[in-house]
Amino acid sequence: MLYPILILTGIGILCGALVIIVSRFLPKEPESLKKAEAINENLPGVNCGACGYPGCFSYAQALSEDKKVFYSNTCATVLQDEKMLSGLKELLDLKIDKKSLNMKAVVSCSGNCENLGTYTGVSSCKAATKILSGFKRCPYSCLGLGDCIEACPQNAIYIDINSNIAVVDPVKCNGCGLCVSQCPRNVIKLIPANSKVVFLCNYQDLRDIPGREKCASGCTRCRKCVKVCPSGAITWNKDKSVPEFDYEKCTNCMECVAACPQKIIREFPGTNKKAPSNLSP
């Protein structure tokens, strides 16, 4: 019995010695990896991909190499969490203007577009779009089948029963942008959270698609909004034949809201008011 015990003890001592020797000669953990691990501790860990990276650690690695990544690929969850935000500020020496980075999602469609027929397929905007570009007359309208609802981690999107389109609750929305990537018609846009004006038409082409056209409540291309804007924040996009808004120049004077004959330029309630049932005029 003594010999087996001695042999096992010797093997244990030998293995321990080998571990000590190997640990001294193996390369140490890179400083960049240590920094990425520290950054990762100040990230939400949900791996949602909204920042543009496969997961939080991949995002942390990118930040460890270049802190400017935070400005171009902002994590909306971090932006809303003071503890995580303070940690990143300290680690990366960031100067963060929350007002300029904080975004909200808006469904740029006023709804009530005429249906071309009854859709009975899979209840998915992506699936419906593959069949003759959807079942609504406007080929750029919200189909209201809720792909964006499934993507939203904040439960901030619902289907309005009056307009039959998706509506974003600006109080719940944190601007992560996951809904934007899930919309097959590019109807959902991210705008600065402090903006008070939204344009609810998504028609994109100068020439109408045969058999399809803008709905009756869409932009009429009258350009009144461009003419009345005192700050030059609204310009005319000749390629898409729609107005474009520069939110940095916008003073929220509401002149465009009053001038729009279709009432598709509306006041966006923001997060300081009770969430609306719809962005109705």
N, C-alpha and C positions, 0 to 999 in steps of 0.2 A: 504493500500500500504506500510505502514511503517514496518509492521511485516514481510512480505516476504523479504524485504531488510535487515532487522536485522538478520533474520535467515540465509540468504545466506552469509552475512558478517561473522557471527559466524562460519559457516561451513568452510569458506575460512581461517579464523584465526586458527581454529582447525587443518585443513589439513597442513597448514604451520608449525605449532608447531610440528605436528607428523613427518613431513619430517626432521626438524632440529634434533629431538630426535633420529630418526632412523639412520640418517647419522652419528651421534656421536658414536652409538653403533655397527653399521655394520663394519665388518673387512675391513681394507683399501686395496687398490689395491696392490697385491704382487709386490715386487721389480723386480722379474724376468719378470713379465708381462710388467712393465714400460720399462725395458731394451729391451724386444722384440719389443715393439712399437717404441722405438727409432731406433732400428736396421732396422725395417721395412721401416722407412722413408728413409733409404739409399739403398733400394732395388728397382728394376724397377717396381714392381707391375703388371707385365704381367701374372703372375701365369702360366708360360709355362711348369713347371715341369722338366726342363732340369737339375736342381740341384739334382733331386732325391726325392724332397718333393712335396706334392700336390699343394702347393702354396707358395707365398713369405712370408706370415706370419708364416706358418709352418716352413719354412727355418729359419726365424728370431728367432723363439722359440728355435730351435735346436742350433743356434749360441749363444743365450743367456745362454744356459746351458754348451756349450763346443765350444770355438772359433776354435778348431782344425777341426771342421766340414768344415770350409771354405777351408782347404787344400785338404780334401778328396772329397768334393762336391762343387767345385768352381762354382760360378755363372759367366758365361762367359760375360754377359752383364755388370755386375759390374766391371769386369776386364778391360773392354774397356772404362769405364766412370770414369774419374779422380775424379769428384766431389763425386760420390757414394763411390768410392774406398777410398778416403781420409776420408770420414765420418766413414766407417767401421774400418779403421786403428785406428782412434782416439777412437772410442767406445770400440773396442775389443783389443786394443794394439797389432795389427797384424804386423808381419814382412812378407811382401809379395815380392817374387821374380817373377815378371811378366813373365820373360823369361821361367821359369820352369813350370809355370801354364798355360801359353797361349798355346792353342792347335788349330789345324786346321783339318778339315775333309778331308779324301782322299778316293776315290772310288778305291779299290784295285783290279781292273780288267782292262786289256788292251783293251778289246772289240773285236768286229768282230768274236765272237764265232758263229759257225754254228747252224742254227735253225733246229730242228727236224721236224718241221711242221709249219703250219700257225695258230697262236693263234687268235681267234675271240671272246674271252670271255671278261669279265670286264677288263677295262684298269687299272689294279692294280697288282703290284708285288706280294702282299699277295694272291690275288685271283689266279693268274697264277701259283704260287708255289704249290697250293693245287691240281693242276691237273698234275699228273705224275711228280711232282717236277719241273715244268716249261717246257718251250718249247725250251730251248737251250741245246746243247750237254753236255756242262760242267754244272754239277749240282750246282756249286758254283759261276757261273758267274752273272754279273749284267743283269737283264732282261730289264732295260731301260724303265719301264712303269711309273716311276715318283712318287712313294709313298714318296720318300725323298724330292722331289720338293714341295709337298703339306705341308710337315712338317717344311720346312726351313723358319724361320721368317725373314731372311735377303735376301731372293731371290738370294741366292748364288749358286744354283744348276740348271743345265740345261741339256738337252739331246744333246750330240754331234751327228750331222747328219752323220759323217763319221764312227765313231766307234759304234754307236747305244747304247751307255751306258751313265749313268749319269756322269757329270763332276762337280767338286766343284771349284768355283772361290775363290782362296785363299785370294784375296783382300777383298771380301765381307764377307767371312766366319768369324764368331767370336768364333767358337769352342764350341757352346752350346751343341752339341751332340744329338739333337732331331732327326736328320736324321739317326743316328746310331741305335736308338731304333726302328725306323720305317722300317728298311731294313730286310726283312724276311730271307735273305741269309747271313747276317752278312758280307756284302761286304764292307761297309763303316767303316773306322777306324779313330781314332783320333791320331794324331802324334804331337810332339812338333812343334810349329809354326816356330821355328828357324832352323828346320831340312831342309836339302837340298837334301835328298835322299828318294825316295819312291819305294816300291816293289808292282808292279801291277799284282799280281796273287793271287787268293783266294782259290786255290785248297787245300783241307784240309786232305784228307784221304790217307794213304799209299797205300791201295788197291783201284783200280777203282771200281765204282759202275757198275754192269752189265748193258750194254746198254748205259752207259754214260762214258765220259772220258774227260780229259783236252783238251782244244782247242789247235790248232797247235801253237798258240803264247804263250802258258803257260810255266811255269817253267819246264825245262827238268831234273832237279835234278842233274845237272852237278857239283854243289858245287864250281864252280870257284870263286864265290863271297866270299865264306868262306875262300878260300885259299889265295886270294889276299889282304884281309882286314888287314892292318898293326896294327890296334888298337884292334883287337879281338872283334869288335862290332857286327860281324855277326856269328851266331852259327847255327848248323843244328838241326832242330826239328825232331827227329826220329819218333815221333808219327804221325805228319802231313806230314812228308817228304818234308818240305819246309824250306828255310832259315828264321831265325828270327833276327831282328835288335834291338840292344840296343842303343837307341839314345843318352844316356848319354855318352857312350864311343865313338860314332861316331865323327870323326874329319872333316867330309865332304871333304875327300881327293878325292873322285870320282873314286877310283880304281875299285870299284864294278860295277859302271856304265859302265866303259870301258870294263870290263871283261865279262859282261853278254851277251851271244850269242843271246838271244831272245830279248834283249833290253827292258826287262820289269822292270829292275832296272833303274830308270830315275831320272833326276834332278828335284826336286820340286822347283818351282819358288819362293815360299814364298810370303810375302806381300810387298816386296820392289821393285817388278817388275810389269810390266803390266800383267794383268790377261791373261792366254793363252786360245786359243780356245780349246785346248786339251793338255794333257801332252805327246805330241808326241816327239819322239827322234829327 
